[in-house]
Amino acid sequence: MQAELFSILVVFSVLVFIIFWANRSLKEYDPETKPKGLTLLVMMFVEAMLSITVPVMGEKRGRFMAGYVGSIFIYILLSNWAGLIGLSAPTSNFSVTLALALITWVAIQGVKIYSIGISGYLKDFLQPFAFFAIPNIFGTIAPLISLSLRLFGNVLSGTMIMTLLYQFTAMVSGYIPLVGGFDIFGVIIAPWLHLYFDLFSGFLQAFLFISLTTIFIGIEFQEES
């Protein structure tokens, strides 16, 4: 866990730096000029998040939730990509993914209570009959388990595969004369697999997490949207 704690600190520091840098860039931006550089990237990112939340939650609520969805996307993405610079990915620890999923789960329950009230929220566990209370309770907890385990399992599996690959290529390289302890095969093969397990898969898992978050929360807003 110590390795993940250091990685969490690094990812959080980078995230804070990006937010302050982006905020400064937007403050200095002249609306009458064409956006470029970081300002353009920030605007594109905001539009991308709005394109995910607004169609599901509606204009007002989608804009309100876009900030949370965007923040958690960047954090998960940076956490998944931490392995590229030799850090232990924070999302390969279940405590981290469970905490992220718990925030979303609490938001889901809060939105549901806001939409139908506390009495309606409690009565919903007895629908359509009181006999369904236990299945409804498990159904309420399901998003928490699903979000946390999906992210954790996919990131951890990628990390384990790359670790096994490095061990195998190091062993094979050790049999080559004059190479010694240099992992020559790892240098050739690993970068291509990192493109998938770290870059592509890391982005995909972050996108799936926020997509499911938006859908789960949007469902509770459905009646009022």
Residue pairs with C-beta under 8 A, 6 or more apart in sequence:
1 93
1 95
3 87
3 88
4 88
4 89
4 90
4 92
4 93
4 95
4 96
6 87
6 88
7 79
7 82
7 87
7 88
7 89
7 90
8 79
8 90
8 96
10 82
10 87
11 75
11 78
11 79
11 82
11 90
12 75
14 78
15 74
15 75
15 78
18 74
21 38
22 38
22 42
25 37
25 38
25 39
25 42
26 39
26 42
29 35
29 39
35 43
45 70
46 66
46 70
49 66
49 69
49 70
49 73
50 62
50 63
50 66
52 66
52 69
52 210
52 211
52 214
53 61
53 62
53 63
53 65
53 66
53 69
53 214
53 218
54 62
54 63
54 66
55 62
56 62
56 214
56 215
56 218
57 65
57 214
57 217
57 218
57 221
57 225
58 221
58 224
58 225
61 221
61 225
65 214
65 217
68 107
69 210
69 213
69 214
72 100
72 103
72 104
72 209
72 210
72 213
73 206
73 207
73 209
73 210
75 100
76 91
76 100
76 151
76 205
76 206
76 209
76 210
77 202
77 203
77 206
79 89
79 90
79 91
79 96
80 89
80 91
80 155
80 198
80 201
80 202
80 203
80 205
80 206
81 89
81 198
81 199
81 202
82 88
82 89
82 90
83 89
83 159
83 162
83 194
83 198
84 194
84 198
84 199
88 159
89 155
89 159
90 96
91 97
91 100
91 151
91 152
91 155
91 205
92 152
92 155
92 156
92 159
93 152
94 148
94 149
94 152
96 152
97 147
97 148
97 149
97 151
97 152
97 155
98 144
98 148
98 152
100 147
100 148
100 151
100 209
101 143
101 144
101 145
101 147
101 148
101 151
102 144
102 148
104 143
104 147
104 213
104 216
104 217
105 143
105 144
105 147
107 213
107 217
108 143
108 216
108 217
108 220
109 121
109 140
111 217
111 220
111 221
112 121
112 124
112 220
113 121
115 220
115 221
115 223
115 224
116 124
116 223
124 136
125 132
125 133
125 136
125 137
125 140
126 132
126 133
126 136
127 136
143 212
143 216
146 212
147 209
147 212
147 213
150 205
150 208
150 209
151 205
151 209
154 201
154 205
155 202
155 205
158 197
158 198
158 201
158 202
159 197
161 193
161 197
162 190
162 193
162 194
162 197
162 198
165 186
165 189
165 190
165 193
166 183
166 186
166 190
169 183
169 184
169 185
169 186
169 189
169 190
170 181
170 183
170 186
172 185
173 179
173 181
173 182
173 183
173 184
173 185
173 186
174 180
174 181
176 184
218 225
